Amino acid sequence: MTQTLAREAPASVRRRRLTGSRLLYGYTWVVIAWLILPVLIMIAFGFNDTKGRYNQSWDGFTLKWYTRVFALDDLTQALVISLVVAVVTMLVAGALGTGIGYALGRYRFRGSGLVNLILFATMSAPELVMGASLLTLFVSLGVGLGVVTITIAHIMFSISFVAVVVRARVLTLDRSIEEAAADLGANPWTTFWRITFPTILPAVMSGMLLAFALSIDDFVVTNFTAGTTITFPLWIWGATRVGLPPQVNVMGTLIFLVGVLIAVTSSVRSRPRRRG
């Protein structure tokens, strides 16, 4: 009887594990479906042959909105402003955040703990508080609100995300590779650009892309610091009261596809190459 129970126990454990695995897989797919459903609806309504102002009910399939994606001048201008701000934010925040992240990951200096605290406080602070404080700062300095203030605000809250990503990568660097380069006669500057920077480059690119994504869809901070400037999210918010044109869905679809293409390309390039 003891041997029978011993045989049954592993079988019951395996059944429980199999049931738990199935529940976990099912839960994962439910979450994925929940996240991707709004994106699929956005893509679908970019092909909607709507006849009225409101693009909320399916009226038929058409490709005409992709040929008229830039037909609305105000919407196109708002998209261009958002893209310019996002690109500048990505470059500036990427450069500054990389330097901060490298310093925090490589060196221990007085005040590094405070810098870490400020970085995470910036990431966790409510956008409402950040937007209101930045508005107060710009008004007190007499700075006119517009594209420049939007860009400064976006750079400010994006630096923390870049720095945290780069810092995490720097902490895992193999110092022996840099020491080997130094033993072979490379100076610190050459070692950084030939050894260290290529190693942390994936993290730098990830942080820069994250800064771009945070910038292009930001609404709250932008609303406080924009003045009369209209960005893509602000234009969409204003248009919801009179009806969103299908061009909004088309532009959103194109932005989404570009992001997917970049993610897939990065994933493919980061895979270890098979030796012939």
C-alpha atoms as an extended CHARMM CRD file, in Angstrom:
* protein
*
       276  EXT
         1         1  MET       CA              0.0000000000        0.0000000000        0.0000000000  PROA      1               0.0000000000
         2         2  THR       CA              2.8840000000        2.3040000000        0.7320000000  PROA      2               0.0000000000
         3         3  GLN       CA              4.2730000000        1.7200000000       -2.7480000000  PROA      3               0.0000000000
         4         4  THR       CA              0.8510000000        2.4750000000       -4.2710000000  PROA      4               0.0000000000
         5         5  LEU       CA              0.6140000000        5.8150000000       -2.4370000000  PROA      5               0.0000000000
         6         6  ALA       CA              4.1570000000        6.6340000000       -3.5020000000  PROA      6               0.0000000000
         7         7  ARG       CA              3.1820000000        6.0750000000       -7.1460000000  PROA      7               0.0000000000
         8         8  GLU       CA             -0.0320000000        8.1060000000       -6.8310000000  PROA      8               0.0000000000
         9         9  ALA       CA              1.6190000000       11.0910000000       -5.1500000000  PROA      9               0.0000000000
        10        10  PRO       CA              3.8360000000       12.1060000000       -8.0880000000  PROA      10              0.0000000000
        11        11  ALA       CA              0.8680000000       11.6720000000      -10.4510000000  PROA      11              0.0000000000
        12        12  SER       CA             -1.2910000000       14.0360000000       -8.3860000000  PROA      12              0.0000000000
        13        13  VAL       CA              1.5450000000       16.5450000000       -8.2120000000  PROA      13              0.0000000000
        14        14  ARG       CA              1.9490000000       16.4210000000      -11.9770000000  PROA      14              0.0000000000
        15        15  ARG       CA             -1.7960000000       16.9610000000      -12.4740000000  PROA      15              0.0000000000
        16        16  ARG       CA             -1.7440000000       19.9890000000      -10.1740000000  PROA      16              0.0000000000
        17        17  ARG       CA              1.2580000000       21.4160000000      -11.9740000000  PROA      17              0.0000000000
        18        18  LEU       CA             -0.3840000000       20.8390000000      -15.3530000000  PROA      18              0.0000000000
        19        19  THR       CA             -3.5780000000       22.5220000000      -14.1770000000  PROA      19              0.0000000000
        20        20  GLY       CA             -1.5950000000       25.4710000000      -12.7930000000  PROA      20              0.0000000000
        21        21  SER       CA              0.3470000000       25.8140000000      -16.0430000000  PROA      21              0.0000000000
        22        22  ARG       CA             -2.8410000000       25.8280000000      -18.0940000000  PROA      22              0.0000000000
        23        23  LEU       CA             -4.4120000000       28.4510000000      -15.8480000000  PROA      23              0.0000000000
        24        24  LEU       CA             -1.2870000000       30.5840000000      -16.1220000000  PROA      24              0.0000000000
        25        25  TYR       CA             -1.1980000000       30.2780000000      -19.9190000000  PROA      25              0.0000000000
        26        26  GLY       CA             -4.8890000000       31.1160000000      -20.1510000000  PROA      26              0.0000000000
        27        27  TYR       CA             -4.4990000000       34.1340000000      -17.8730000000  PROA      27              0.0000000000
        28        28  THR       CA             -1.5380000000       35.3490000000      -19.9270000000  PROA      28              0.0000000000
        29        29  TRP       CA             -3.4760000000       35.1570000000      -23.1880000000  PROA      29              0.0000000000
        30        30  VAL       CA             -6.4610000000       36.9390000000      -21.6420000000  PROA      30              0.0000000000
        31        31  VAL       CA             -4.2060000000       39.8110000000      -20.5500000000  PROA      31              0.0000000000
        32        32  ILE       CA             -2.5680000000       39.9530000000      -23.9950000000  PROA      32              0.0000000000
        33        33  ALA       CA             -5.9830000000       40.0380000000      -25.6800000000  PROA      33              0.0000000000
        34        34  TRP       CA             -7.1440000000       42.7640000000      -23.3080000000  PROA      34              0.0000000000
        35        35  LEU       CA             -4.0920000000       44.8870000000      -24.1380000000  PROA      35              0.0000000000
        36        36  ILE       CA             -4.1910000000       44.3900000000      -27.8990000000  PROA      36              0.0000000000
        37        37  LEU       CA             -7.9550000000       44.7410000000      -28.3890000000  PROA      37              0.0000000000
        38        38  PRO       CA             -7.9540000000       48.6000000000      -28.4290000000  PROA      38              0.0000000000
        39        39  VAL       CA             -5.0780000000       48.5420000000      -30.9440000000  PROA      39              0.0000000000
        40        40  LEU       CA             -6.9820000000       46.1750000000      -33.2220000000  PROA      40              0.0000000000
        41        41  ILE       CA            -10.0690000000       48.3820000000      -33.0220000000  PROA      41              0.0000000000
        42        42  MET       CA             -7.9800000000       51.4210000000      -33.9090000000  PROA      42              0.0000000000
        43        43  ILE       CA             -6.5070000000       49.6250000000      -36.9130000000  PROA      43              0.0000000000
        44        44  ALA       CA             -9.9120000000       48.3540000000      -38.0560000000  PROA      44              0.0000000000
        45        45  PHE       CA            -11.5860000000       51.7670000000      -37.9290000000  PROA      45              0.0000000000
        46        46  GLY       CA             -8.8080000000       53.1840000000      -40.0660000000  PROA      46              0.0000000000
        47        47  PHE       CA            -10.4650000000       51.2110000000      -42.8740000000  PROA      47              0.0000000000
        48        48  ASN       CA            -14.0110000000       52.2600000000      -41.9630000000  PROA      48              0.0000000000
        49        49  ASP       CA            -15.9740000000       53.8790000000      -44.7910000000  PROA      49              0.0000000000
        50        50  THR       CA            -17.7100000000       56.2940000000      -42.4390000000  PROA      50              0.0000000000
        51        51  LYS       CA            -20.1880000000       58.7500000000      -43.9140000000  PROA      51              0.0000000000
        52        52  GLY       CA            -20.5990000000       61.0540000000      -40.9320000000  PROA      52              0.0000000000
        53        53  ARG       CA            -18.4670000000       63.0060000000      -38.5170000000  PROA      53              0.0000000000
        54        54  TYR       CA            -18.2640000000       60.2870000000      -35.8800000000  PROA      54              0.0000000000
        55        55  ASN       CA            -16.1520000000       57.2420000000      -36.6820000000  PROA      55              0.0000000000
        56        56  GLN       CA            -17.8310000000       54.9610000000      -34.1530000000  PROA      56              0.0000000000
        57        57  SER       CA            -19.9230000000       52.4800000000      -36.1640000000  PROA      57              0.0000000000
        58        58  TRP       CA            -18.7940000000       50.1890000000      -38.9750000000  PROA      58              0.0000000000
        59        59  ASP       CA            -20.0850000000       51.3860000000      -42.3740000000  PROA      59              0.0000000000
        60        60  GLY       CA            -17.9330000000       49.3340000000      -44.7440000000  PROA      60              0.0000000000
        61        61  PHE       CA            -14.3520000000       48.6970000000      -45.8200000000  PROA      61              0.0000000000
        62        62  THR       CA            -12.2840000000       51.2710000000      -47.6830000000  PROA      62              0.0000000000
        63        63  LEU       CA             -8.6520000000       52.2560000000      -48.2730000000  PROA      63              0.0000000000
        64        64  LYS       CA             -9.3530000000       55.8800000000      -49.1220000000  PROA      64              0.0000000000
        65        65  TRP       CA             -8.3040000000       57.2400000000      -45.7330000000  PROA      65              0.0000000000
        66        66  TYR       CA             -4.7560000000       55.9800000000      -46.3000000000  PROA      66              0.0000000000
        67        67  THR       CA             -4.6010000000       58.1100000000      -49.4490000000  PROA      67              0.0000000000
        68        68  ARG       CA             -6.0230000000       61.0830000000      -47.5330000000  PROA      68              0.0000000000
        69        69  VAL       CA             -4.0130000000       60.6480000000      -44.3610000000  PROA      69              0.0000000000
        70        70  PHE       CA             -2.5710000000       64.1830000000      -44.6360000000  PROA      70              0.0000000000
        71        71  ALA       CA             -5.7500000000       65.8340000000      -45.8790000000  PROA      71              0.0000000000
        72        72  LEU       CA             -6.3360000000       67.6820000000      -42.5940000000  PROA      72              0.0000000000
        73        73  ASP       CA             -3.6790000000       70.3860000000      -42.3090000000  PROA      73              0.0000000000
        74        74  ASP       CA             -4.2030000000       71.0140000000      -38.5840000000  PROA      74              0.0000000000
        75        75  LEU       CA             -3.8710000000       67.3320000000      -37.7560000000  PROA      75              0.0000000000
        76        76  THR       CA             -0.7830000000       66.9620000000      -39.9340000000  PROA      76              0.0000000000
        77        77  GLN       CA              0.8580000000       69.9810000000      -38.3180000000  PROA      77              0.0000000000
        78        78  ALA       CA              0.0790000000       68.6180000000      -34.8490000000  PROA      78              0.0000000000
        79        79  LEU       CA              1.6510000000       65.2870000000      -35.7830000000  PROA      79              0.0000000000
        80        80  VAL       CA              4.7700000000       66.9860000000      -37.1660000000  PROA      80              0.0000000000
        81        81  ILE       CA              5.1700000000       68.9890000000      -33.9400000000  PROA      81              0.0000000000
        82        82  SER       CA              4.8290000000       65.8410000000      -31.8460000000  PROA      82              0.0000000000
        83        83  LEU       CA              7.3770000000       63.9940000000      -33.9780000000  PROA      83              0.0000000000
        84        84  VAL       CA              9.8950000000       66.8550000000      -33.8360000000  PROA      84              0.0000000000
        85        85  VAL       CA              9.5320000000       67.1770000000      -30.0620000000  PROA      85              0.0000000000
        86        86  ALA       CA              9.8120000000       63.3990000000      -29.6290000000  PROA      86              0.0000000000
        87        87  VAL       CA             12.9570000000       63.1450000000      -31.7720000000  PROA      87              0.0000000000
        88        88  VAL       CA             14.6740000000       66.0300000000      -29.9570000000  PROA      88              0.0000000000
        89        89  THR       CA             13.6290000000       64.5460000000      -26.6130000000  PROA      89              0.0000000000
        90        90  MET       CA             14.9600000000       61.1490000000      -27.6330000000  PROA      90              0.0000000000
        91        91  LEU       CA             18.3620000000       62.5510000000      -28.6310000000  PROA      91              0.0000000000
        92        92  VAL       CA             18.8910000000       64.9830000000      -25.7450000000  PROA      92              0.0000000000
        93        93  ALA       CA             17.4310000000       62.7520000000      -23.0350000000  PROA      93              0.0000000000
        94        94  GLY       CA             19.3700000000       59.8300000000      -24.5010000000  PROA      94              0.0000000000
        95        95  ALA       CA             22.6710000000       61.6970000000      -24.2660000000  PROA      95              0.0000000000
        96        96  LEU       CA             22.0900000000       63.1260000000      -20.7850000000  PROA      96              0.0000000000
        97        97  GLY       CA             20.4700000000       59.9790000000      -19.4100000000  PROA      97              0.0000000000
        98        98  THR       CA             23.2870000000       57.7960000000      -20.7250000000  PROA      98              0.0000000000
        99        99  GLY       CA             25.8790000000       59.9080000000      -18.9480000000  PROA      99              0.0000000000
       100       100  ILE       CA             23.9440000000       59.8570000000      -15.6760000000  PROA      100             0.0000000000
       101       101  GLY       CA             23.2370000000       56.1340000000      -15.8880000000  PROA      101             0.0000000000
       102       102  TYR       CA             26.8640000000       55.3200000000      -16.6740000000  PROA      102             0.0000000000
       103       103  ALA       CA             28.1050000000       57.4160000000      -13.7790000000  PROA      103             0.0000000000
       104       104  LEU       CA             25.6610000000       55.8550000000      -11.3180000000  PROA      104             0.0000000000
       105       105  GLY       CA             26.4070000000       52.3320000000      -12.4810000000  PROA      105             0.0000000000
       106       106  ARG       CA             30.1740000000       52.6250000000      -12.6280000000  PROA      106             0.0000000000
       107       107  TYR       CA             31.2040000000       54.9660000000       -9.7980000000  PROA      107             0.0000000000
       108       108  ARG       CA             30.3710000000       55.5090000000       -6.1490000000  PROA      108             0.0000000000
       109       109  PHE       CA             30.4640000000       59.1860000000       -5.2630000000  PROA      109             0.0000000000
       110       110  ARG       CA             29.0320000000       61.4970000000       -2.6550000000  PROA      110             0.0000000000
       111       111  GLY       CA             25.4210000000       62.2460000000       -3.5080000000  PROA      111             0.0000000000
       112       112  SER       CA             24.8400000000       59.2170000000       -5.7400000000  PROA      112             0.0000000000
       113       113  GLY       CA             22.0830000000       58.0140000000       -3.4290000000  PROA      113             0.0000000000
       114       114  LEU       CA             20.3730000000       61.3860000000       -3.6840000000  PROA      114             0.0000000000
       115       115  VAL       CA             20.6180000000       61.2940000000       -7.4730000000  PROA      115             0.0000000000
       116       116  ASN       CA             19.0180000000       57.8430000000       -7.5020000000  PROA      116             0.0000000000
       117       117  LEU       CA             16.2360000000       59.1170000000       -5.2620000000  PROA      117             0.0000000000
       118       118  ILE       CA             15.5820000000       62.0770000000       -7.5620000000  PROA      118             0.0000000000
       119       119  LEU       CA             15.4820000000       59.8270000000      -10.6280000000  PROA      119             0.0000000000
       120       120  PHE       CA             12.9220000000       57.4510000000       -9.1610000000  PROA      120             0.0000000000
       121       121  ALA       CA             10.9410000000       60.3260000000       -7.6460000000  PROA      121             0.0000000000
       122       122  THR       CA             10.6850000000       61.8850000000      -11.1000000000  PROA      122             0.0000000000
       123       123  MET       CA              9.4680000000       58.5980000000      -12.5610000000  PROA      123             0.0000000000
       124       124  SER       CA              6.8750000000       58.0300000000       -9.8420000000  PROA      124             0.0000000000
       125       125  ALA       CA              5.6240000000       61.6120000000       -9.5220000000  PROA      125             0.0000000000
       126       126  PRO       CA              2.0790000000       62.1940000000      -10.8510000000  PROA      126             0.0000000000
       127       127  GLU       CA              2.0960000000       63.9540000000      -14.2090000000  PROA      127             0.0000000000
       128       128  LEU       CA             -0.4290000000       66.4390000000      -12.8780000000  PROA      128             0.0000000000
       129       129  VAL       CA              2.0020000000       67.5970000000      -10.2060000000  PROA      129             0.0000000000
       130       130  MET       CA              4.9050000000       67.6800000000      -12.6520000000  PROA      130             0.0000000000
       131       131  GLY       CA              2.9410000000       69.6450000000      -15.2380000000  PROA      131             0.0000000000
       132       132  ALA       CA              1.7070000000       72.1840000000      -12.7140000000  PROA      132             0.0000000000
       133       133  SER       CA              5.1960000000       72.6760000000      -11.2420000000  PROA      133             0.0000000000
       134       134  LEU       CA              6.7490000000       73.1400000000      -14.6740000000  PROA      134             0.0000000000
       135       135  LEU       CA              4.0630000000       75.6350000000      -15.6240000000  PROA      135             0.0000000000
       136       136  THR       CA              4.7890000000       77.5990000000      -12.4530000000  PROA      136             0.0000000000
       137       137  LEU       CA              8.5260000000       77.5270000000      -13.2420000000  PROA      137             0.0000000000
       138       138  PHE       CA              8.1010000000       78.7570000000      -16.8100000000  PROA      138             0.0000000000
       139       139  VAL       CA              5.6520000000       81.5000000000      -15.8350000000  PROA      139             0.0000000000
       140       140  SER       CA              7.8570000000       82.7160000000      -12.9770000000  PROA      140             0.0000000000
       141       141  LEU       CA             10.8320000000       82.8850000000      -15.3690000000  PROA      141             0.0000000000
       142       142  GLY       CA              8.7890000000       84.7240000000      -17.9730000000  PROA      142             0.0000000000
       143       143  VAL       CA              9.3010000000       82.0100000000      -20.5950000000  PROA      143             0.0000000000
       144       144  GLY       CA              6.6480000000       81.9230000000      -23.2970000000  PROA      144             0.0000000000
       145       145  LEU       CA              4.8720000000       78.5960000000      -23.5780000000  PROA      145             0.0000000000
       146       146  GLY       CA              5.2600000000       76.7080000000      -26.8320000000  PROA      146             0.0000000000
       147       147  VAL       CA              7.3250000000       74.0660000000      -28.5750000000  PROA      147             0.0000000000
       148       148  VAL       CA             10.4510000000       74.9250000000      -26.5680000000  PROA      148             0.0000000000
       149       149  THR       CA              8.7670000000       74.5360000000      -23.1840000000  PROA      149             0.0000000000
       150       150  ILE       CA              7.1280000000       71.2770000000      -24.2880000000  PROA      150             0.0000000000
       151       151  THR       CA             10.5100000000       69.9250000000      -25.3510000000  PROA      151             0.0000000000
       152       152  ILE       CA             12.1900000000       70.9710000000      -22.1070000000  PROA      152             0.0000000000
       153       153  ALA       CA              9.4260000000       69.3360000000      -20.0800000000  PROA      153             0.0000000000
       154       154  HSD       CA              9.6120000000       66.1020000000      -22.0530000000  PROA      154             0.0000000000
       155       155  ILE       CA             13.3950000000       65.9600000000      -21.7560000000  PROA      155             0.0000000000
       156       156  MET       CA             13.1340000000       66.4910000000      -18.0320000000  PROA      156             0.0000000000
       157       157  PHE       CA             10.8690000000       63.5410000000      -17.2850000000  PROA      157             0.0000000000
       158       158  SER       CA             12.4660000000       61.2730000000      -19.9240000000  PROA      158             0.0000000000
       159       159  ILE       CA             16.0300000000       61.5200000000      -18.6070000000  PROA      159             0.0000000000
       160       160  SER       CA             15.1610000000       59.3730000000      -15.5900000000  PROA      160             0.0000000000
       161       161  PHE       CA             13.9010000000       56.4810000000      -17.7250000000  PROA      161             0.0000000000
       162       162  VAL       CA             17.0050000000       56.4930000000      -19.9070000000  PROA      162             0.0000000000
       163       163  ALA       CA             19.3250000000       56.7230000000      -16.9080000000  PROA      163             0.0000000000
       164       164  VAL       CA             17.6640000000       53.8030000000      -15.1030000000  PROA      164             0.0000000000
       165       165  VAL       CA             17.8620000000       51.5430000000      -18.1670000000  PROA      165             0.0000000000
       166       166  VAL       CA             21.5240000000       52.3840000000      -18.8400000000  PROA      166             0.0000000000
       167       167  ARG       CA             22.4660000000       52.0710000000      -15.1670000000  PROA      167             0.0000000000
       168       168  ALA       CA             20.9990000000       48.5650000000      -15.0240000000  PROA      168             0.0000000000
       169       169  ARG       CA             23.1430000000       47.5350000000      -18.0020000000  PROA      169             0.0000000000
       170       170  VAL       CA             26.3210000000       49.1550000000      -16.6770000000  PROA      170             0.0000000000
       171       171  LEU       CA             25.9780000000       47.2720000000      -13.3850000000  PROA      171             0.0000000000
       172       172  THR       CA             26.2410000000       43.9630000000      -15.2760000000  PROA      172             0.0000000000
       173       173  LEU       CA             29.2980000000       44.8790000000      -17.3590000000  PROA      173             0.0000000000
       174       174  ASP       CA             32.2860000000       42.5610000000      -17.2730000000  PROA      174             0.0000000000
       175       175  ARG       CA             35.0950000000       44.7990000000      -16.0670000000  PROA      175             0.0000000000
       176       176  SER       CA             37.7180000000       42.2680000000      -17.1440000000  PROA      176             0.0000000000
       177       177  ILE       CA             37.1140000000       43.1490000000      -20.8130000000  PROA      177             0.0000000000
       178       178  GLU       CA             37.9010000000       46.8100000000      -20.1520000000  PROA      178             0.0000000000
       179       179  GLU       CA             40.9270000000       45.8200000000      -18.0870000000  PROA      179             0.0000000000
       180       180  ALA       CA             42.1570000000       43.6590000000      -20.9650000000  PROA      180             0.0000000000
       181       181  ALA       CA             41.8240000000       46.6200000000      -23.3380000000  PROA      181             0.0000000000
       182       182  ALA       CA             43.8180000000       48.7730000000      -20.9270000000  PROA      182             0.0000000000
       183       183  ASP       CA             46.5170000000       46.0810000000      -20.6680000000  PROA      183             0.0000000000
       184       184  LEU       CA             46.7850000000       46.1440000000      -24.4650000000  PROA      184             0.0000000000
       185       185  GLY       CA             47.5460000000       49.8630000000      -24.3940000000  PROA      185             0.0000000000
       186       186  ALA       CA             44.1160000000       51.4600000000      -24.9320000000  PROA      186             0.0000000000
       187       187  ASN       CA             43.5480000000       54.7390000000      -23.0870000000  PROA      187             0.0000000000
       188       188  PRO       CA             40.2720000000       55.3020000000      -21.1230000000  PROA      188             0.0000000000
       189       189  TRP       CA             38.6680000000       57.2350000000      -24.0000000000  PROA      189             0.0000000000
       190       190  THR       CA             39.4400000000       54.5170000000      -26.5530000000  PROA      190             0.0000000000
       191       191  THR       CA             38.3110000000       51.8150000000      -24.1320000000  PROA      191             0.0000000000
       192       192  PHE       CA             34.9840000000       53.5450000000      -23.6140000000  PROA      192             0.0000000000
       193       193  TRP       CA             34.1710000000       54.0520000000      -27.3050000000  PROA      193             0.0000000000
       194       194  ARG       CA             35.5800000000       50.7270000000      -28.5670000000  PROA      194             0.0000000000
       195       195  ILE       CA             34.5530000000       48.4300000000      -25.6970000000  PROA      195             0.0000000000
       196       196  THR       CA             32.1320000000       49.9440000000      -23.1960000000  PROA      196             0.0000000000
       197       197  PHE       CA             29.8260000000       51.9470000000      -25.4270000000  PROA      197             0.0000000000
       198       198  PRO       CA             29.1360000000       49.1410000000      -27.9490000000  PROA      198             0.0000000000
       199       199  THR       CA             28.3260000000       46.8810000000      -24.9970000000  PROA      199             0.0000000000
       200       200  ILE       CA             25.7850000000       49.2720000000      -23.4720000000  PROA      200             0.0000000000
       201       201  LEU       CA             24.4610000000       50.4550000000      -26.8440000000  PROA      201             0.0000000000
       202       202  PRO       CA             21.3570000000       48.1890000000      -26.7490000000  PROA      202             0.0000000000
       203       203  ALA       CA             20.4170000000       49.6960000000      -23.3910000000  PROA      203             0.0000000000
       204       204  VAL       CA             21.0440000000       53.2080000000      -24.7160000000  PROA      204             0.0000000000
       205       205  MET       CA             18.8230000000       52.5460000000      -27.7270000000  PROA      205             0.0000000000
       206       206  SER       CA             16.1230000000       51.0520000000      -25.5040000000  PROA      206             0.0000000000
       207       207  GLY       CA             16.1710000000       54.1200000000      -23.2810000000  PROA      207             0.0000000000
       208       208  MET       CA             16.0360000000       56.4750000000      -26.2560000000  PROA      208             0.0000000000
       209       209  LEU       CA             13.0970000000       54.6140000000      -27.8110000000  PROA      209             0.0000000000
       210       210  LEU       CA             11.3340000000       54.6850000000      -24.4570000000  PROA      210             0.0000000000
       211       211  ALA       CA             11.8900000000       58.4490000000      -24.2830000000  PROA      211             0.0000000000
       212       212  PHE       CA             10.4610000000       58.8060000000      -27.8060000000  PROA      212             0.0000000000
       213       213  ALA       CA              7.3740000000       56.7750000000      -26.9060000000  PROA      213             0.0000000000
       214       214  LEU       CA              6.7970000000       58.7040000000      -23.6770000000  PROA      214             0.0000000000
       215       215  SER       CA              7.1250000000       62.0100000000      -25.4890000000  PROA      215             0.0000000000
       216       216  ILE       CA              4.9520000000       61.4150000000      -28.5320000000  PROA      216             0.0000000000
       217       217  ASP       CA              1.8720000000       60.3510000000      -26.5590000000  PROA      217             0.0000000000
       218       218  ASP       CA              2.2160000000       62.6020000000      -23.4980000000  PROA      218             0.0000000000
       219       219  PHE       CA             -0.8890000000       64.6510000000      -22.7660000000  PROA      219             0.0000000000
       220       220  VAL       CA             -0.9460000000       65.8950000000      -19.1760000000  PROA      220             0.0000000000
       221       221  VAL       CA              2.4710000000       67.5830000000      -18.9780000000  PROA      221             0.0000000000
       222       222  THR       CA              2.1010000000       68.8380000000      -22.5490000000  PROA      222             0.0000000000
       223       223  ASN       CA             -1.2800000000       70.3760000000      -21.7750000000  PROA      223             0.0000000000
       224       224  PHE       CA              0.2890000000       72.4370000000      -18.9880000000  PROA      224             0.0000000000
       225       225  THR       CA              3.3180000000       73.6040000000      -20.9690000000  PROA      225             0.0000000000
       226       226  ALA       CA              1.9880000000       73.9480000000      -24.5330000000  PROA      226             0.0000000000
       227       227  GLY       CA              0.3310000000       77.3560000000      -24.4650000000  PROA      227             0.0000000000
       228       228  THR       CA             -1.3160000000       77.7540000000      -27.8710000000  PROA      228             0.0000000000
       229       229  THR       CA              0.7770000000       74.9780000000      -29.4710000000  PROA      229             0.0000000000
       230       230  ILE       CA             -1.2080000000       71.8860000000      -30.4760000000  PROA      230             0.0000000000
       231       231  THR       CA              0.4370000000       68.4830000000      -30.4680000000  PROA      231             0.0000000000
       232       232  PHE       CA             -1.0120000000       65.2200000000      -31.7540000000  PROA      232             0.0000000000
       233       233  PRO       CA             -2.5180000000       64.1040000000      -28.3920000000  PROA      233             0.0000000000
       234       234  LEU       CA             -3.9000000000       67.6070000000      -27.7280000000  PROA      234             0.0000000000
       235       235  TRP       CA             -5.5050000000       67.7030000000      -31.1880000000  PROA      235             0.0000000000
       236       236  ILE       CA             -7.1700000000       64.3340000000      -30.6100000000  PROA      236             0.0000000000
       237       237  TRP       CA             -8.4910000000       65.4470000000      -27.2250000000  PROA      237             0.0000000000
       238       238  GLY       CA             -9.9400000000       68.6140000000      -28.7440000000  PROA      238             0.0000000000
       239       239  ALA       CA            -11.4780000000       66.7320000000      -31.6620000000  PROA      239             0.0000000000
       240       240  THR       CA            -13.3120000000       64.2050000000      -29.4820000000  PROA      240             0.0000000000
       241       241  ARG       CA            -16.0380000000       66.7700000000      -28.8170000000  PROA      241             0.0000000000
       242       242  VAL       CA            -16.8820000000       67.1570000000      -32.5060000000  PROA      242             0.0000000000
       243       243  GLY       CA            -15.8740000000       63.7240000000      -33.8200000000  PROA      243             0.0000000000
       244       244  LEU       CA            -12.5940000000       62.0050000000      -34.6190000000  PROA      244             0.0000000000
       245       245  PRO       CA            -11.7860000000       61.6960000000      -38.3340000000  PROA      245             0.0000000000
       246       246  PRO       CA            -10.5240000000       58.3300000000      -39.6380000000  PROA      246             0.0000000000
       247       247  GLN       CA             -7.1330000000       59.9500000000      -40.3070000000  PROA      247             0.0000000000
       248       248  VAL       CA             -6.4620000000       59.7540000000      -36.5620000000  PROA      248             0.0000000000
       249       249  ASN       CA             -6.8070000000       55.9810000000      -36.6890000000  PROA      249             0.0000000000
       250       250  VAL       CA             -4.6130000000       55.8000000000      -39.7810000000  PROA      250             0.0000000000
       251       251  MET       CA             -1.8520000000       57.8860000000      -38.1830000000  PROA      251             0.0000000000
       252       252  GLY       CA             -2.0780000000       55.8460000000      -34.9900000000  PROA      252             0.0000000000
       253       253  THR       CA             -1.8210000000       52.6420000000      -37.0110000000  PROA      253             0.0000000000
       254       254  LEU       CA              1.2600000000       53.8850000000      -38.8650000000  PROA      254             0.0000000000
       255       255  ILE       CA              2.9570000000       54.9500000000      -35.6300000000  PROA      255             0.0000000000
       256       256  PHE       CA              2.1310000000       51.5770000000      -34.0870000000  PROA      256             0.0000000000
       257       257  LEU       CA              3.5160000000       49.6780000000      -37.0890000000  PROA      257             0.0000000000
       258       258  VAL       CA              6.7490000000       51.6790000000      -37.0100000000  PROA      258             0.0000000000
       259       259  GLY       CA              7.1340000000       50.8170000000      -33.3330000000  PROA      259             0.0000000000
       260       260  VAL       CA              6.4910000000       47.1320000000      -34.0140000000  PROA      260             0.0000000000
       261       261  LEU       CA              9.0240000000       47.1750000000      -36.8650000000  PROA      261             0.0000000000
       262       262  ILE       CA             11.6760000000       48.7320000000      -34.6340000000  PROA      262             0.0000000000
       263       263  ALA       CA             10.9680000000       46.2190000000      -31.8560000000  PROA      263             0.0000000000
       264       264  VAL       CA             11.1320000000       43.2400000000      -34.2200000000  PROA      264             0.0000000000
       265       265  THR       CA             14.3320000000       44.5060000000      -35.8460000000  PROA      265             0.0000000000
       266       266  SER       CA             15.9490000000       45.0510000000      -32.4610000000  PROA      266             0.0000000000
       267       267  SER       CA             14.8860000000       41.6010000000      -31.2880000000  PROA      267             0.0000000000
       268       268  VAL       CA             16.2730000000       39.9220000000      -34.3930000000  PROA      268             0.0000000000
       269       269  ARG       CA             19.5800000000       41.7710000000      -34.2050000000  PROA      269             0.0000000000
       270       270  SER       CA             19.9940000000       41.0220000000      -30.5010000000  PROA      270             0.0000000000
       271       271  ARG       CA             19.7540000000       37.2640000000      -31.0420000000  PROA      271             0.0000000000
       272       272  PRO       CA             23.0980000000       35.4330000000      -30.9460000000  PROA      272             0.0000000000
       273       273  ARG       CA             24.2510000000       34.5750000000      -34.4220000000  PROA      273             0.0000000000
       274       274  ARG       CA             24.5940000000       30.9160000000      -35.2520000000  PROA      274             0.0000000000
       275       275  ARG       CA             28.0080000000       29.7840000000      -36.2860000000  PROA      275             0.0000000000
       276       276  GLY       CA             28.1830000000       28.1610000000      -39.6540000000  PROA      276             0.0000000000
